[in-house]
Amino acid sequence: MHKSQQQMAVLVIPDSENDPEWPNKRKWFDASRWLSTSQYIKVDDFYLLNLKYHPINNVNDAGVIVILHFAIRDAIKKFPELSKLSQMDNKTFFLFHAR
């Protein structure tokens, strides 16, 4: 398949373990809806950078920290070096972040 600059991918689990792309198959989609605007820059085949993000006024807000903690837990497979952070309970993580 010819990949254009306007295409991006997400990883999906193939239907069969015999699939040559097992365990992570790339599912390509047309990202031109986002890439045709000045708001986003393509970082790689999987990530966009939002240039018009909404700043977080208080990064020590518990809601932001809990969401960040969940995101770290979800990212462990890709970034194993985050495992110590992911193993903290929410209170310890909040206190660690607030230092």
PyMOL CGO cylinders between C-alpha atoms (Angstrom):
from pymol import cmd
from pymol.cgo import CYLINDER

trace = [
    CYLINDER, 0.00, 0.00, 0.00, 1.31, 3.43, -0.94, 0.3, 1, 1, 1, 1, 1, 1,
    CYLINDER, 1.31, 3.43, -0.94, 1.33, 5.71, 2.09, 0.3, 1, 1, 1, 1, 1, 1,
    CYLINDER, 1.33, 5.71, 2.09, 0.75, 9.44, 1.58, 0.3, 1, 1, 1, 1, 1, 1,
    CYLINDER, 0.75, 9.44, 1.58, 1.85, 12.25, 3.89, 0.3, 1, 1, 1, 1, 1, 1,
    CYLINDER, 1.85, 12.25, 3.89, -1.82, 12.69, 4.84, 0.3, 1, 1, 1, 1, 1, 1,
    CYLINDER, -1.82, 12.69, 4.84, -2.14, 9.16, 6.23, 0.3, 1, 1, 1, 1, 1, 1,
    CYLINDER, -2.14, 9.16, 6.23, -1.65, 8.12, 9.82, 0.3, 1, 1, 1, 1, 1, 1,
    CYLINDER, -1.65, 8.12, 9.82, -2.00, 4.84, 11.67, 0.3, 1, 1, 1, 1, 1, 1,
    CYLINDER, -2.00, 4.84, 11.67, -3.34, 3.30, 14.83, 0.3, 1, 1, 1, 1, 1, 1,
    CYLINDER, -3.34, 3.30, 14.83, -2.29, -0.09, 16.17, 0.3, 1, 1, 1, 1, 1, 1,
    CYLINDER, -2.29, -0.09, 16.17, -4.94, -2.80, 16.28, 0.3, 1, 1, 1, 1, 1, 1,
    CYLINDER, -4.94, -2.80, 16.28, -4.83, -6.48, 17.20, 0.3, 1, 1, 1, 1, 1, 1,
    CYLINDER, -4.83, -6.48, 17.20, -5.08, -8.67, 14.07, 0.3, 1, 1, 1, 1, 1, 1,
    CYLINDER, -5.08, -8.67, 14.07, -7.91, -11.20, 13.80, 0.3, 1, 1, 1, 1, 1, 1,
    CYLINDER, -7.91, -11.20, 13.80, -5.48, -14.10, 13.78, 0.3, 1, 1, 1, 1, 1, 1,
    CYLINDER, -5.48, -14.10, 13.78, -2.23, -14.93, 15.56, 0.3, 1, 1, 1, 1, 1, 1,
    CYLINDER, -2.23, -14.93, 15.56, -1.02, -16.17, 12.18, 0.3, 1, 1, 1, 1, 1, 1,
    CYLINDER, -1.02, -16.17, 12.18, -1.19, -12.66, 10.74, 0.3, 1, 1, 1, 1, 1, 1,
    CYLINDER, -1.19, -12.66, 10.74, 2.37, -11.55, 9.84, 0.3, 1, 1, 1, 1, 1, 1,
    CYLINDER, 2.37, -11.55, 9.84, 1.74, -8.27, 11.68, 0.3, 1, 1, 1, 1, 1, 1,
    CYLINDER, 1.74, -8.27, 11.68, 0.78, -10.01, 14.96, 0.3, 1, 1, 1, 1, 1, 1,
    CYLINDER, 0.78, -10.01, 14.96, 0.49, -8.61, 17.66, 0.3, 1, 1, 1, 1, 1, 1,
    CYLINDER, 0.49, -8.61, 17.66, 0.31, -5.03, 16.36, 0.3, 1, 1, 1, 1, 1, 1,
    CYLINDER, 0.31, -5.03, 16.36, -1.22, -4.37, 12.98, 0.3, 1, 1, 1, 1, 1, 1,
    CYLINDER, -1.22, -4.37, 12.98, -1.18, -0.85, 11.59, 0.3, 1, 1, 1, 1, 1, 1,
    CYLINDER, -1.18, -0.85, 11.59, -4.60, 0.41, 10.55, 0.3, 1, 1, 1, 1, 1, 1,
    CYLINDER, -4.60, 0.41, 10.55, -4.12, 3.35, 8.18, 0.3, 1, 1, 1, 1, 1, 1,
    CYLINDER, -4.12, 3.35, 8.18, -6.58, 6.23, 7.90, 0.3, 1, 1, 1, 1, 1, 1,
    CYLINDER, -6.58, 6.23, 7.90, -6.84, 9.54, 6.08, 0.3, 1, 1, 1, 1, 1, 1,
    CYLINDER, -6.84, 9.54, 6.08, -5.73, 12.29, 8.48, 0.3, 1, 1, 1, 1, 1, 1,
    CYLINDER, -5.73, 12.29, 8.48, -6.06, 15.14, 6.00, 0.3, 1, 1, 1, 1, 1, 1,
    CYLINDER, -6.06, 15.14, 6.00, -8.96, 16.55, 8.04, 0.3, 1, 1, 1, 1, 1, 1,
    CYLINDER, -8.96, 16.55, 8.04, -6.42, 17.48, 10.74, 0.3, 1, 1, 1, 1, 1, 1,
    CYLINDER, -6.42, 17.48, 10.74, -3.24, 17.85, 8.71, 0.3, 1, 1, 1, 1, 1, 1,
    CYLINDER, -3.24, 17.85, 8.71, -4.77, 20.33, 6.27, 0.3, 1, 1, 1, 1, 1, 1,
    CYLINDER, -4.77, 20.33, 6.27, -5.14, 22.88, 9.10, 0.3, 1, 1, 1, 1, 1, 1,
    CYLINDER, -5.14, 22.88, 9.10, -2.41, 24.94, 10.70, 0.3, 1, 1, 1, 1, 1, 1,
    CYLINDER, -2.41, 24.94, 10.70, -3.38, 23.60, 14.13, 0.3, 1, 1, 1, 1, 1, 1,
    CYLINDER, -3.38, 23.60, 14.13, -1.65, 20.22, 13.80, 0.3, 1, 1, 1, 1, 1, 1,
    CYLINDER, -1.65, 20.22, 13.80, 1.78, 18.97, 12.76, 0.3, 1, 1, 1, 1, 1, 1,
    CYLINDER, 1.78, 18.97, 12.76, 2.43, 15.32, 12.04, 0.3, 1, 1, 1, 1, 1, 1,
    CYLINDER, 2.43, 15.32, 12.04, 5.16, 14.03, 14.37, 0.3, 1, 1, 1, 1, 1, 1,
    CYLINDER, 5.16, 14.03, 14.37, 5.24, 10.50, 12.94, 0.3, 1, 1, 1, 1, 1, 1,
    CYLINDER, 5.24, 10.50, 12.94, 2.77, 7.93, 11.62, 0.3, 1, 1, 1, 1, 1, 1,
    CYLINDER, 2.77, 7.93, 11.62, 1.01, 7.76, 15.02, 0.3, 1, 1, 1, 1, 1, 1,
    CYLINDER, 1.01, 7.76, 15.02, 1.20, 11.18, 16.67, 0.3, 1, 1, 1, 1, 1, 1,
    CYLINDER, 1.20, 11.18, 16.67, 0.07, 14.74, 15.96, 0.3, 1, 1, 1, 1, 1, 1,
    CYLINDER, 0.07, 14.74, 15.96, 1.27, 17.87, 17.73, 0.3, 1, 1, 1, 1, 1, 1,
    CYLINDER, 1.27, 17.87, 17.73, -1.54, 20.31, 18.55, 0.3, 1, 1, 1, 1, 1, 1,
    CYLINDER, -1.54, 20.31, 18.55, -0.13, 23.83, 18.18, 0.3, 1, 1, 1, 1, 1, 1,
    CYLINDER, -0.13, 23.83, 18.18, -3.28, 25.44, 19.58, 0.3, 1, 1, 1, 1, 1, 1,
    CYLINDER, -3.28, 25.44, 19.58, -3.56, 23.42, 22.78, 0.3, 1, 1, 1, 1, 1, 1,
    CYLINDER, -3.56, 23.42, 22.78, -5.36, 24.88, 25.79, 0.3, 1, 1, 1, 1, 1, 1,
    CYLINDER, -5.36, 24.88, 25.79, -2.82, 25.61, 28.51, 0.3, 1, 1, 1, 1, 1, 1,
    CYLINDER, -2.82, 25.61, 28.51, -3.39, 24.15, 31.95, 0.3, 1, 1, 1, 1, 1, 1,
    CYLINDER, -3.39, 24.15, 31.95, -3.42, 26.98, 34.49, 0.3, 1, 1, 1, 1, 1, 1,
    CYLINDER, -3.42, 26.98, 34.49, -2.73, 24.83, 37.54, 0.3, 1, 1, 1, 1, 1, 1,
    CYLINDER, -2.73, 24.83, 37.54, -0.69, 21.72, 36.76, 0.3, 1, 1, 1, 1, 1, 1,
    CYLINDER, -0.69, 21.72, 36.76, -1.04, 20.70, 40.40, 0.3, 1, 1, 1, 1, 1, 1,
    CYLINDER, -1.04, 20.70, 40.40, -4.82, 20.34, 39.99, 0.3, 1, 1, 1, 1, 1, 1,
    CYLINDER, -4.82, 20.34, 39.99, -5.77, 16.85, 41.20, 0.3, 1, 1, 1, 1, 1, 1,
    CYLINDER, -5.77, 16.85, 41.20, -7.96, 16.23, 38.12, 0.3, 1, 1, 1, 1, 1, 1,
    CYLINDER, -7.96, 16.23, 38.12, -5.05, 16.89, 35.76, 0.3, 1, 1, 1, 1, 1, 1,
    CYLINDER, -5.05, 16.89, 35.76, -2.70, 14.73, 37.80, 0.3, 1, 1, 1, 1, 1, 1,
    CYLINDER, -2.70, 14.73, 37.80, -5.12, 11.78, 37.92, 0.3, 1, 1, 1, 1, 1, 1,
    CYLINDER, -5.12, 11.78, 37.92, -5.58, 11.94, 34.13, 0.3, 1, 1, 1, 1, 1, 1,
    CYLINDER, -5.58, 11.94, 34.13, -1.79, 12.11, 33.71, 0.3, 1, 1, 1, 1, 1, 1,
    CYLINDER, -1.79, 12.11, 33.71, -1.38, 9.11, 36.02, 0.3, 1, 1, 1, 1, 1, 1,
    CYLINDER, -1.38, 9.11, 36.02, -3.88, 7.07, 33.97, 0.3, 1, 1, 1, 1, 1, 1,
    CYLINDER, -3.88, 7.07, 33.97, -2.09, 8.08, 30.75, 0.3, 1, 1, 1, 1, 1, 1,
    CYLINDER, -2.09, 8.08, 30.75, 1.24, 6.90, 32.19, 0.3, 1, 1, 1, 1, 1, 1,
    CYLINDER, 1.24, 6.90, 32.19, -0.32, 3.57, 33.18, 0.3, 1, 1, 1, 1, 1, 1,
    CYLINDER, -0.32, 3.57, 33.18, -1.66, 3.15, 29.64, 0.3, 1, 1, 1, 1, 1, 1,
    CYLINDER, -1.66, 3.15, 29.64, 1.76, 3.96, 28.12, 0.3, 1, 1, 1, 1, 1, 1,
    CYLINDER, 1.76, 3.96, 28.12, 3.80, 1.35, 30.04, 0.3, 1, 1, 1, 1, 1, 1,
    CYLINDER, 3.80, 1.35, 30.04, 4.05, -1.10, 27.14, 0.3, 1, 1, 1, 1, 1, 1,
    CYLINDER, 4.05, -1.10, 27.14, 5.56, 1.56, 24.90, 0.3, 1, 1, 1, 1, 1, 1,
    CYLINDER, 5.56, 1.56, 24.90, 7.61, 3.31, 27.60, 0.3, 1, 1, 1, 1, 1, 1,
    CYLINDER, 7.61, 3.31, 27.60, 8.66, 0.73, 30.25, 0.3, 1, 1, 1, 1, 1, 1,
    CYLINDER, 8.66, 0.73, 30.25, 10.84, 3.34, 31.96, 0.3, 1, 1, 1, 1, 1, 1,
    CYLINDER, 10.84, 3.34, 31.96, 7.59, 4.85, 33.32, 0.3, 1, 1, 1, 1, 1, 1,
    CYLINDER, 7.59, 4.85, 33.32, 6.76, 1.71, 35.30, 0.3, 1, 1, 1, 1, 1, 1,
    CYLINDER, 6.76, 1.71, 35.30, 7.83, 3.13, 38.69, 0.3, 1, 1, 1, 1, 1, 1,
    CYLINDER, 7.83, 3.13, 38.69, 5.52, 6.11, 38.21, 0.3, 1, 1, 1, 1, 1, 1,
    CYLINDER, 5.52, 6.11, 38.21, 2.65, 3.86, 37.17, 0.3, 1, 1, 1, 1, 1, 1,
    CYLINDER, 2.65, 3.86, 37.17, 2.99, 1.74, 40.31, 0.3, 1, 1, 1, 1, 1, 1,
    CYLINDER, 2.99, 1.74, 40.31, 2.43, 4.68, 42.66, 0.3, 1, 1, 1, 1, 1, 1,
    CYLINDER, 2.43, 4.68, 42.66, -1.01, 5.09, 44.19, 0.3, 1, 1, 1, 1, 1, 1,
    CYLINDER, -1.01, 5.09, 44.19, -2.77, 8.36, 43.29, 0.3, 1, 1, 1, 1, 1, 1,
    CYLINDER, -2.77, 8.36, 43.29, -1.90, 10.12, 46.58, 0.3, 1, 1, 1, 1, 1, 1,
    CYLINDER, -1.90, 10.12, 46.58, 1.81, 9.27, 46.32, 0.3, 1, 1, 1, 1, 1, 1,
    CYLINDER, 1.81, 9.27, 46.32, 1.83, 10.25, 42.65, 0.3, 1, 1, 1, 1, 1, 1,
    CYLINDER, 1.83, 10.25, 42.65, 0.21, 13.60, 43.50, 0.3, 1, 1, 1, 1, 1, 1,
    CYLINDER, 0.21, 13.60, 43.50, 2.77, 14.30, 46.24, 0.3, 1, 1, 1, 1, 1, 1,
    CYLINDER, 2.77, 14.30, 46.24, 5.65, 13.22, 43.94, 0.3, 1, 1, 1, 1, 1, 1,
    CYLINDER, 5.65, 13.22, 43.94, 4.40, 15.53, 41.18, 0.3, 1, 1, 1, 1, 1, 1,
    CYLINDER, 4.40, 15.53, 41.18, 3.86, 18.47, 43.55, 0.3, 1, 1, 1, 1, 1, 1,
    CYLINDER, 3.86, 18.47, 43.55, 7.51, 18.52, 44.72, 0.3, 1, 1, 1, 1, 1, 1,
]
cmd.load_cgo(trace, "trace")
